[in-house]
Amino acid sequence: MLYTITPVYMGAAKFEKSEAVYRRHFGVKEENCFVVFLLRSESELIMVDSGPPRKEINDKLPMFSDIPDYVPMEEALGKVGVKTSDITKIILTHLHWDHCYNLDLFPNTPIYVQRKEITYAVAPIGPDIRMFSALPDCGNPGWFDGWGRFVVVDGDVEVAPGVKVYLTPGHSPGSHSVLVETKEGPYLIPGDFIPKFENFTDGVPNGIHGSIYEWYDNYNKIKNLTENVLPAHDMAIFNRKVYG
């Protein structure tokens, strides 16, 4: 089964680039997009990640980043001719706050996530408490809205014909990357394991990582899969409307 891949814009915010590219670009502020990816085939419309909190939630929570041009999920999907009810599956690359909200808008859609990621997200430590929305002021983390619909996977698993997830911890303990078969060859959607094109081309970890050793191990793993990578926060992904 072959797919096309559509990046869907949900807003942007300026971060210090060293947060995305380890030990580089200190003091440099750069625009970072928030995005979900749509994988279309003849029989499937799969969404990878589900975006940051809605504006009314985000504005009340200072532990999240300000997203001044936030685009609501229904509006963002509508711009590419899709309704929430059209989505057949959701794959969450990981459970950080900017990748796992809005799941209540998809009440009947199965959600694929790694067992290791769920286990850690329940009781994260240190700085990860904020990343997993586990602070008292957050209320329930966004991924709670998917409870009961999780399809829990362990390791490298085919989600649908032509779509396979590969366990790639390093940024978070149970993050996985999504390999998608297209007419142009396979594309990899790695979530925040590869937030910028520079991480992939230069072999530089995300500045936010749980284990730098795991990151390098899994970087070598994905390098053998494809050279076509769509990072999670690089504005350059919108140079094309559709891939594949």
N, C-alpha and C positions, 0 to 999 in steps of 0.2 A: 504494500500500500504506500502510495506517495502523497505527500502533503505540500501545501504552501504555508508559509509562516508570516503572520501579520503582527508587527509590534503595535501595541495600542497605548497611546500616551495618556497618563493620568496625572501629570503635573511635573514640577521640577523644583529643586532647591539648591542653594549654593552650600557646598561643604569644602573644608580644606582637603585638597587632593591627596595629601599624605594618608588620610583615612582610608582611601581606596588603593593607593599604591605605596607599599611599605617602604619607609625610609627615603621617600622621594618627595619633591615638590612642597617642602615645608613652607607655610605661609601663603601658598597659592590657593585662592578660592576658585572653584570651578562648578559650573552648573551640572547637576546630576538629575537624570530623569527618573521618574517612577513609571513602571511599565508592566503590562501583562502581555503575553504572547498568545495568539490564536493559531492553532494548528488545524488546517482544513483538509479533509479528504472527501471522497464521495460519500462516506458513511459516518464520519466523525467530525466534531467541532470541539477540539480539546483546548482548554485554557491553561496556560502555565502561569502560576501565581495568581493572587487575587487582590493585590494592591494594598496601599496604606489606608488608615482609618478615614472615614468620612469627615468632612471639614468640621461638622458640629462636635465630633468626638475629638479630633486632633487639636482644635482651638482650646479645649479645656485641659489639655494634657501637656504641660511644659516639658515633659521628658521626651516628647517627640519633636521632630524638626518642623519648622514652619513651611507650609507648602502654599504659597500665595495664589498660585494659579491652579489649584486642585481641580481635577475633572472627575465628577461622580461616575461610578461604574456604568450605570445605565446610559449616561450621556456619552461616555468614552466608547462603549461598544456600539451605540447607535451611529456614531460617526463612520463606522466601517460596516454598517448594515446588519448588525447582530443584536439580538435580544438575549437577556439573561436565560430565558427558557430554551434557547437554541444550544446551549453548552451541554455536551454529552459527558464530559469528564473534566475534572480539575486536577492538575498536578501541582503540589506545593514544593518548590525547590528546598525551602526550609521555613521555619516558623518565626522569623524575626518580624517585628511590627510592620514593616513596609512591604511585606510580601503575603500576608495571610488574613487581612481583614475582608469585609464584604461577603463572607461566606453565607450569611443569612439570606442573601439575594438569590441563592441557588439551592433551595430547600430539598430538591430531589436529585441532586447531582453527586455522584460518588467522587471522593477526594482522596488522592493518592499521596501518601507521606511515609517516610521511613520510620520504622519502629524506634531506632536510636534517637531520632529527632524528637519524637513525642515524649519519650522517657526523660530526655534532658530538659525539655521545655517545661515540664511540670515543676522542676526544682533546679533552675539554673543558679550559677554562682557568680559573684563579683560583678563586673560590668555587664555581664550577660543578662542580669536581672532586668535591666532597662530594655535591652534588645528584644527580649521575649515578652515584654509588656507585663512583667510580674511584680511591679511596684504597686503598693496599696491604692494609689490614686487612679490606676489604670482600669479598675474594675476587672471584668473577665477579659483575658487576652482575646484577640480577634479570632484565633483558631478554635476557641471554645464553640463558636457558632457552627463549626463543622462536626462537632461531636456526634457520634452515631452514624455518620456517613463516611468515616475514614476507611479507606482500603489500606491496611497497614502492610507495608512491604519490607523485606529484608534483603538488602544488597542489590545486585543488578537484576532487574526484572523487566520483562516486556509488558507494557501497559496496554498496548493495542498493536495490531500489525503495523510495522513501520515506526513505532515509537517505543523506545526503551529508556529506562532510567538506570543510571550508574551511580552507585554510592560514592560520593566524593567529599568526605569530611575534611576539615581544615579550617574553613570559615566558621562553620558550626558543626557539632558532633555528628549530626545525621543528615547533612545536606546531600542532595543528589542532583546530578546533571541529566538533562533530557536530550537524547539523541533522536533526531527526526530525519527520516528518509524523504528526500525531495528529488525532483528532476535534475537539480544542480549538484546532486550528491548529498551526503549527510551533513546536517547542521547540528551544532551543540548549543543548547540553552543551559548555561551552568549556574544561573542564579548569581548570588554574591560570591561564589567561589572565584568567578572572573567578573569583577564589576566594570573593568575598563579594558579596551582592546590592548592597552599597554601591558596589563598583567599577563595576557596570553602571549603576545609577541616577544616580550622580554623575559618571561619566566619569573615575574615578581609577584609575591603574595599580596593578597588583600591586606591593607593596613589593619583591618579588624579580623583577627584570626584566633581560633581556639588552640590550634596546634600548627606551628610552622612546619614541623616534620611531616605531619599528615598532609599539609598542603602540597609540599614538594613531591611526596609519593603519588598523590592523586593528580598533580599537574602532569607528571610523566605518563600516567594512565590515560588522561584525556588527549594528550598530544598524539597518541597512537590511534585515536578514533577519527579525527577530522581536523582540517585546518580552518573550517568554517565555523566561527564562534559568534554568538550574539550575546554580548555582556549585559548585565542587569541595569547598569546606571550610566552608560555611555551615550551621550546625545547623538553620536554619529550613527547609531542604529537607525535613526529616522531619515538617513540619506536615501533610503529605499522604503517604499510603502509595503512591498511584499518581497519575501525571499522564497526561493525554490521555484 
